[in-house]
């Protein structure tokens, strides 16, 4: 996901906050280093437009919440 596209979508919907999510086809729902990096990048970009990231959920065999794990 490119941060520009996420920001464009949030702005086109007039969002003040958003919830990010994606799946891990492997079934392992833990956040990878790449997941953490893109989440930080998205948070920083969206903050420029005053759009808060509430959580980033990863769907596998279970659902992993980055907010619950202190990664936001």
Secondary structure, 3 states (H helix, E strand, C coil): CCHHHHHHHHHHCCCCEEEEEEECCCCCCCCCHHHHHHHHHHHHHHHCCCCEEEEEEEECCCEEECCCCCCC
